[in-house]
Amino acid sequence: MVQRRSACYLASGRPVVAQDTGFAGRLPTGAGLLAFATVAEAVDALERVDADYDFHAARARRIATDELDSAVVLRDLLRHAGVCSG
């Protein structure tokens, strides 16, 4: 999952470029949150953020609210625990 520091960056509207440790399969990537596996991919991601920072900043904040907000996470946790169905 995304590190706590990265989650804080996303919540404050700061784009994150991070090595993909499996989070790319669970969170939207490519805008605001960019995953890389190689140095070339990291450079490309940084260049993409630099070329349109405002777009990536807005997407970062959106990822935080849509995917990492406590209400979203708690609802999913309770559903997986079988406590609720909604």
Backbone hydrogen bonds, N-H to C=O, Kabsch-Sander energy under -0.5 kcal/mol:
donor,donor_aa,acceptor,acceptor_aa,energy
7,A,3,Q,-2.4
8,C,4,R,-2.3
9,Y,5,R,-2.2
10,L,6,S,-2.6
11,A,7,A,-2.5
12,S,8,C,-1.6
13,G,10,L,-1.9
14,R,9,Y,-3.1
16,V,32,G,-2.6
18,A,16,V,-0.5
18,A,34,L,-2.4
20,D,36,F,-2.8
21,T,19,Q,-0.7
25,G,22,G,-1.2
26,R,23,F,-2.0
27,L,23,F,-2.3
30,G,33,L,-2.2
31,A,33,L,-0.5
34,L,16,V,-3.1
35,A,33,L,-0.5
36,F,18,A,-1.6
42,A,38,T,-2.0
43,V,39,V,-2.6
44,D,40,A,-2.3
45,A,41,E,-2.5
46,L,42,A,-2.5
47,E,43,V,-2.3
48,R,44,D,-2.3
49,V,45,A,-2.3
50,D,46,L,-2.5
51,A,47,E,-2.0
52,D,48,R,-1.1
52,D,49,V,-0.5
53,Y,50,D,-0.6
56,H,52,D,-2.0
57,A,53,Y,-2.9
58,A,54,D,-2.2
59,R,55,F,-2.2
60,A,56,H,-2.3
61,R,57,A,-2.0
62,R,58,A,-1.9
63,I,59,R,-2.5
64,A,60,A,-2.0
65,T,61,R,-2.2
66,D,62,R,-2.8
67,E,63,I,-2.6
68,L,63,I,-0.8
68,L,64,A,-1.3
69,D,64,A,-0.7
73,V,69,D,-2.5
74,L,70,S,-2.9
75,R,71,A,-1.9
76,D,72,V,-2.1
77,L,73,V,-2.5
78,L,74,L,-2.8
79,R,75,R,-2.2
80,H,76,D,-2.6
81,A,77,L,-1.8
82,G,79,R,-1.0
83,V,78,L,-2.3
84,C,78,L,-1.0
